[in-house]
Amino acid sequence: MRSSIKPLSFSLARREALWAYAFITPWVIGFVVFTVGPMLASLYFSLTDYDIVSAPRWVGLRNYVNMVHDNLFWHSLSVTFRYAVIALPLGLITSYLMAVLLNQKVRGINIWRTVYFLPSVVAGVAVALLWGRIFDPKFGILNPFLEKFGINGPGWLSDPQWAVPALVIMGLWSVGGNIIIYLAGLQGVPTDLYDAAKVDGATAWQRFRYVTLPMTTPVIFYNLILGLIGTFQYFTEVYVLTNGSGEPARSTLFYNLYLYQNAFRYFHMGYASTMAWVLFVIVLAFTLLIFRSSDAWVYYEGQLRGR
Amino acid sequence: MAGTTKSVDRSLLLPRWYSGIQGQSLILRSITTLMLAAGAGVIMLPFLYLLSTSVKDRDQLRQSPPQLIPMAATTVEINGQMEPLYQVVIDGQTREMALIKNRPGGKGLFVNPDRPDQTYELAIAKQTPLRHLEIHWENYPEALRQMKFNKLIINTLLVTFVGMAGMLFSCSLVAYGFSRFRAPWLNVLFILLLSTIMLPSQVRLLPTYVLFNKLGWVDTLLPLIIPQFFANAYDVFLLRQFFLTIPLELDDAAKIDGASPLQTLLYVILPQARPALVSVAIFHFLYAWNDFYEPLIYLHSPENWTLAVGLQTFNALYAVNTNYIMAASVVMILPPIILYFLAQKIFTQGVVFTGIKG
């Protein structure tokens, strides 16, 4: 249609493109100044000795070599992995089950939803401080509660064995954000699929297993990826609860906390940048792994319809 | 809500109490409600503990195990001293008496407050101490005064709302650019934008800190505010998704009336996109209000701190004053909670996630 008036359409298309670039300029500038530039700069810093005050001094791969021999680096990595291995699946399953419950048609469902989402809006320092008190063996409410069932509660945050599990419990309480996303996914499952399943005589469990679950794998996938990234960035709670120390016995020295200590306590910007890049590579590797695996377990509606 | 229309027809054929979205029985729904209630209890308990701890005084704090309802021992003045009041049984009669002295063998001297000269020696363990509700609201002004709340709240509001204005301004422009125009490489740029959602922030944090340090912005609010004026992937994505649902005919009509693309955005798109703008604004509020990492690294002097940093430091310095810490924590979580209740629909309908009103 437009080809019949080529010169005009050319200038129209060009003007349209110029408008597009003009509108996205704020992001392009931000992308260069706050993302690409800093990423390259931190790659450079990772090859230097840099304390902010004096100029970076080129040291080649020494930071990377030092890192391999740094016991605390491996320790912080293992703390983070240990947390991820427990917290991620537990959080994903719990929030999914909660979302399934909140998707039922029962009386007062909006009130229940309100309650369940509530913890997700109050994340941060205040919540960490609250849980710090809850875990207190003497004045907290958790151990007296466990005592009622005959369980002698541990020292939680003051016990190197139990500090990470305590953080997992605290994280479970705050899964409201995941629930919101799951619920949006559950509500997006077309009703005709359920009706068709019912006509075929599927039981409630079968409807869940063969309709709900496959249809919501995209949101599970989404929460898994964001949860993974979030876990590697875990910081605020552990900083608040240990005043940035990662105690007791370094049992809560998460990767990101150790990175922070290197950067802003010891001002080893070069080494911290090395850690940042290694973190980036680890997260990228896991993300790609999950993306690769997604073909096997994530269904998209378009795909389903196309079959 | 999507997906409920079909079951409405079914429910007409069945008794009201029987019908459900998936034809559940009454028993199933009762179990669901019970499980929901149990979960709600677990979620609410920490909030109750927070609130009750925030209004306790030192003596109430020292009770172990802690009481969820802030009770205190009732006392009475005997000869110029405050003595605890007990419910005692003497000759089968129940009376209120004050314990004035402990005696060996778990016994104590009790007196009738009206006639302090007459003492009774009774086993303390057999008597019931009188307790009453005692709420110390004065913890709140005291906590806020100690943590220098006035300065903190001003900084927090500045960071939150100036940043929000910057975010809305820049993200609207960028989302419009990505939703309404065709241009070479635009799709590639959009994928680049989306990929930054998955970028761990550490990898760009340190050089950004160095940059702001060179600009002399460290220990000011600028590093927390200025980047908001350059859009972010999450909000651009949500706004763009919403813009795509606004009919193109509206743009065309504006164009015929001679509106420039900028005018179309201002007078056609943005008014239509109010629900999405509100939801990204709320989302930004929660993010900025609760953010800790960046304020922690950028703000060094106490007069520049935001609430999150101020509260953490307050705890680091005065951890023993649990009641004050908890009172300050209540104040910190109150605005998000109020906002949450005001904008509940946006959360419960998943607008925050999809940017599209359910």
Interface residues (C-beta under 8 A of the other chain):
Chain A: A13 E16 A17 L18 W19 A20 Y21 A22 F23 I24 T25 P26 W27 V28 I29 G30 F31 V33 F34 T35 G37 P38 M39 A41 S42 F45 I52 M98 L101 L102 Q104 K105 V106 R107 N110 W112 R113 T114 V115 Y116 F117 L118 P119 V121 V122 A123 G124 V125 A126 V127 L129 L130 W131 R133 I134 K138 F139 G140 I141 N143 P144 E147 W173 I180 I181 L183 A184 Q187 G188 V189 P190 T191 D192 Y194 D195 K198 A204 R207 I225 I229 F232 Q233 F235 T236 Y239 V240 N243 N256 L259 Y260 A263 F264 M269 A272 S273 M275 A276 W277 L279 F280 V283 T287
Chain B: M1 A2 G3 T4 T5 K6 S7 G20 I21 Q22 G23 Q24 L28 R29 T32 T33 M35 L36 G39 A40 V42 I43 M44 L45 P46 F47 Y49 L50 T53 L61 R62 Q63 S64 P65 P66 L68 S170 L173 V174 Y176 G177 F178 R180 F181 R182 A183 P184 L186 L189 L192 L193 T196 M198 L199 P200 S201 Q202 V203 R204 L205 L206 P207 T208 Y209 V210 L211 N213 P227 F229 F230 A231 N232 V236 P261 L265 L286 W289 N290 D291 F292 Y293 L296 I297 A308 L311 Q312 N315 A316 T322 I325 M326 A328 S329 V330 M332 I333 P336 I337 L339 Y340 F341 Q344 F347 T348 G350 V352 F353 T354 G358
